[in-house]
Amino acid sequence: MKKIFFIYNYFIYRLKAVNEHGVHSPFVFSLLTNVIYNKNEYYSFQKIEKVREELLSSKKIIKISGSAKPYTLPSKYSRLLFRLVNHFMPPKTIEIGTSYGINTAYMASANSNNSIITIEKDQEIAEIAKQNFKQLKIKNIEQKTGHVDDILKAIVANNQNLVFVCFDGHHCKQDVLNYFYLCIDKVTDESVFVFENMYLSAELKEAWNEIKNDNRVTVTLDLFFMGLVFFRKTQMKQHFVIKF
């Protein structure tokens, strides 16, 4: 049933999706042309993709969320995370759901001055990510392992503003919304929230729709596997389905 739901929503996404010529927002047009559709290669991409390949070909099986195969976003989305961090230059990035650390590595490599705090509830998976960071010689990552709610509450309490937050590692509507509402109290006009895999189930899609409709959210971009959320008060409220 979930597979049918996913395929159906991807079909609808493809019907609705537009490129930069189908948007009427200078902010979104600039973001599409300069960041989202930017095809430049960076020196760190090849090294991180080598680690991804090693993970996917590994004979060691770690079960995560009922799957026996290591899951990572398609590489073009990981590279987009790199470009987003490189473009917005947040002083600190919060990632909810380290998994094997591929996306974490991309975001950390985009800006060595960007301090990344990444949260993973599974100790064994977090240890694999730690080894991957060591192999890649990335030092601007702070790993936290344990109960996500408690860790995130402490992070939010200790930071005046949250500029860049990446939400992953969640598989139920209530978790997504709890994390979103916890973080939204610390947003500014410059904040960017990234949501991954919001079409994996009907309840995750419901969470995504609630987030889009929140009155503090102004602009959202739906790239299917990834959703971008902005809080710029100077922007009129708009939702874009973007071909990617």
N, C-alpha and C positions, 0 to 999 in steps of 0.2 A: 504493500500500500504506500509506504513512504517513497519508494522508487517511482511509482506512478505520479505521486504528488510532485516530486522533484522534477520529473520530465515535463509534466504539464506546465509548471511554473516557469521552467526554462523556455518553453515554447512561447508562452505569453510574454516573457521578457524580451525574446528576440523580435517579436512583433512590435513591441512598443519602443525598443531602444533606438536612440538617435546619437549622432556624433556631434562634433562641435558646430556644424552648420544648422543643427536643429534646436539650438538653445538661444535664448534672448536675454542672457544675463552676462554682463561684462566679466564679473567675477568668475563664473563657471566657465565661460569661453576661455579665459586666460588659464584657468586651472587645467582644462582639457588640453589646450595646445602646448602649454609649457611643462606640464607635469604628467598627466595621465597618458597622453599619447607620445610622450618623449621616449624615443627608442635608443637613446645613448647607452652604451655599455660602460660599466665602471670596473675598475681593477679588481674589486672584491667579489664580483659576481661569480667568476669562474671557480674561486676557492670554495665558496659556499655551496655552489651546485655540486661540486665534487663530494662534499659531505652529505648532501641530500642523496646522491646516487649510492653512496656507501650504505646509508640507512635503508634505502629501498631494496638493496640487494643483500642485506644482512640476513643470515639464517637464524639470528636470535629473534624470537617472537615475543613481543610485549603486548598484552591485550589492553586496549584502551577503548573504553566505551563500547565494548562488545565486538570490537574489530581486532583481528590478529595481524593486521598489516599496518605498519607505521603510516600515519596520514599527515600530509602537509598540503597546504594550498598549492595549486599550480604555480609554477615559478614566476609567471608574469605578474601574479598578484603580490608575491614576495618582493619582486623588483619594484612594484608600485609603492609598497610600504617604504622601501629605501628612498624613492624619489619624493614621497610625501614628507618624510623626516628631513631630507636634504633641502626641500623647498621651505618648509615652515620653521625649521631650525628650533624645535622646542628645547628648552634647557633640561627638561626631564620628560621621560616617556614611561607610562605605566602600561604593562601588558598583563592581562588576565588570561592565563593559560599559556604556559611556556611550551608545552608539548616537547618536541625534540630540539627546539631552539633555532630552527631554520629562520623563521620570520624575525626572531629576536636578533639573530646575527645580522640580518639585512639592515634592521633599524639601527643597530649599534654601529655598523660600518658606515652608515651615511654621515655620521658626525661624531667624531671622537669626544667632543665636548658634551654630547647628549648622554646624560646619565639615565640608564634604563633599569627600572625595577620590574622584574618579571615574577609572576606568581604561578606556582604549579602545585596541585594538591597531591600528586603521586610522587613519592620519594624516588622510586626506581627510574621513572621517566625523567625526573629532574636531574638525576645523576648522569644519565646519557647526555642530556643537554649540556651539563657542566663539562663533560669530556669534549663535546663538540666545540664549545667556546674555547677550551684550552688548546685544541688542535688548530683553531683559527686564530689563536693569539689575540682574542678580543678581551679587553680588560674593563670596559665601561658598562658592565652588566652586574647588577646585584640580584642574586637569586633568593627568592623566599619560597619555602615549601611548607605546606600545611593547610589549615582550614582557610579557604579563600575569603569568606565573609570577615573573619577576625583580622586577617592580614590587611585586607583592603580598607577596612574601617580605620585601622591605625595609620595607613598611608594617607588617606584623605584628611584625617585629623592633623597630621604633621605637615601638610602642604597648604599654602595659602591659595594657590591656583593650580588647576590641572589643565595643562596645555594640550597634551597629546595622550589619548588613552585608546588602547587597542583591546577590544573585548573578544575573547575566544575562550575555549575550554568550557563552554556552557552548553547544555543540551535540554534545558527546559525553560519555558517562558518566564517563570517566576524568578529564576536566577538572573536572567538577562535584565529584567526590569529592576530587580533589587540593586544590582551593580550600577545600572544606569542612574537610578534615582539617588543612589549614594554619591555618585561622582558629579552629578549635574549641579549641585550646590556650589561647586568650586570652579565653574567655567567662567571664561571671559570671552570677549569678542573674538579673540584669537584662538580659542580652543577648537580642537578637532577630535571627534570620536570616530573610531573605526570599528565596525561590527562585521564579523566573519560568519559565513555559513548560515544565513538567516532564512534559507529556504530548505533546510534539511527536514523540517516537519511543519505541520500546520500551526502548532503552538509557537514555534520560533517566528514564523511569519506574522502571527498575531502580535508578538512582542515588537517586531520591527515596525508594524503599522502604528502601534501605540507610541513608539518613540518618535516616528515621523510627525505624529499629530500633537505632540507636546508643545504647548504654547511658547516655550523657551527656545525651541528649535526653529531655525529660520530656513536653512537650505539643506537638502539631503540629495545625495547622488546614489543611485542604485546601480551597482555593477554586477549584480546577481550574487556572485560568491562573496562580494564585499559591499558594504554600505558605508558611505561617508556622511558625517553629520556635522553641521556648522551652526554657530550661535551668534552670528554677526547681526547686531541690531539694525545696522544700516541697510540690510538686505530684506527685501520682501519675502514672505514665506513662499517657497517653491520646492517642488519635488521633481527631480529629473531621473529618467531611466536612461542610462548611458551605455552605448555599445562599447564593449571592451573585449 
